């Protein structure tokens, strides 16, 4: 597993509270899960972009492209990292 954010969950929570309070927003029990989900998608998109090759960009693909869908699904399922909330991994 790789650790992505270079901060502990306690540091993340503290920084989140500072920013939320500065913008008059409420704290959320789901912030860590949302953070992990965003990283999961970002990492899978990065791998998918590499799978598609240098001559194809993600923003040029039509909606529903089969190659994109297949690569993205595989990359989502194979991505592993230490998230804010849990070790993110998919096992069958």
C-alpha positions as CSV (number, residue, x, y, z in Angstrom):
1,X,0.0,0.0,0.0
2,X,1.1,3.5,-0.6
3,X,0.2,6.4,1.7
4,X,-1.1,9.3,-0.4
5,X,-1.6,12.4,1.6
6,X,1.5,12.6,3.8
7,X,-0.6,13.4,6.8
8,X,-2.2,11.5,9.6
9,X,-6.0,11.2,9.9
10,X,-5.7,13.5,13.0
11,X,-3.9,16.2,11.0
12,X,-6.4,15.8,8.1
13,X,-9.3,16.2,10.5
14,X,-7.7,19.3,12.1
15,X,-7.0,20.9,8.7
16,X,-10.5,20.1,7.5
17,X,-12.1,21.7,10.6
18,X,-10.0,24.9,10.2
19,X,-11.1,25.3,6.6
20,X,-14.7,24.4,7.3
21,X,-14.9,26.9,10.2
22,X,-13.3,29.6,8.1
23,X,-16.0,29.2,5.5
24,X,-18.8,28.7,8.1
25,X,-19.4,25.1,7.0
26,X,-20.3,22.1,9.2
27,X,-18.0,19.2,10.0
28,X,-18.9,15.9,8.4
29,X,-18.4,12.3,9.6
30,X,-18.0,11.3,6.0
31,X,-15.1,13.6,5.0
32,X,-12.5,10.8,5.2
33,X,-14.6,8.5,3.1
34,X,-15.1,11.2,0.5
35,X,-11.4,12.0,0.5
36,X,-10.6,8.3,0.0
37,X,-13.2,7.9,-2.8
38,X,-11.8,11.0,-4.7
39,X,-8.2,9.5,-4.4
40,X,-9.5,6.1,-5.7
41,X,-11.1,7.7,-8.8
42,X,-8.0,9.9,-9.4
43,X,-5.6,7.0,-9.2
44,X,-7.7,4.8,-11.4
45,X,-8.1,7.6,-14.0
46,X,-4.4,8.1,-14.0
47,X,-3.8,4.4,-14.7
48,X,-6.5,4.3,-17.3
49,X,-4.9,7.3,-19.1
50,X,-1.6,5.3,-19.2
51,X,-3.4,2.2,-20.4
52,X,-5.0,4.1,-23.3
53,X,-1.6,5.2,-24.6
54,X,0.1,8.4,-25.7
55,X,-2.2,9.1,-28.7
56,X,-5.5,9.0,-26.8
57,X,-6.6,11.6,-24.2
58,X,-9.4,11.0,-21.7
59,X,-11.2,14.1,-22.7
60,X,-11.4,13.0,-26.4
61,X,-13.2,9.7,-25.7
62,X,-16.9,9.5,-26.4
63,X,-19.2,8.8,-23.5
64,X,-19.6,5.0,-23.0
65,X,-16.3,4.1,-24.7
66,X,-15.8,0.4,-24.2
67,X,-12.0,0.5,-23.9
68,X,-12.2,3.3,-21.3
69,X,-14.9,1.4,-19.3
70,X,-12.9,-1.8,-19.3
71,X,-9.7,-0.2,-18.3
72,X,-11.4,2.0,-15.6
73,X,-13.2,-0.9,-14.0
74,X,-10.0,-3.0,-13.9
75,X,-8.0,-0.1,-12.5
76,X,-10.6,0.7,-9.8
77,X,-10.6,-2.9,-8.7
78,X,-6.8,-3.2,-8.7
79,X,-6.0,0.1,-7.0
80,X,-4.7,-0.3,-3.4
81,X,-3.6,2.5,-1.0
82,X,-3.7,3.5,2.7
83,X,-6.7,5.9,2.9
84,X,-7.8,8.2,5.6
85,X,-10.4,5.8,6.8
86,X,-9.2,2.3,5.8
87,X,-6.7,0.5,3.6
88,X,-8.5,0.8,0.3
89,X,-8.5,-2.5,-1.6
90,X,-11.0,-4.7,-3.5
91,X,-10.7,-8.4,-2.9
92,X,-13.0,-11.0,-4.6
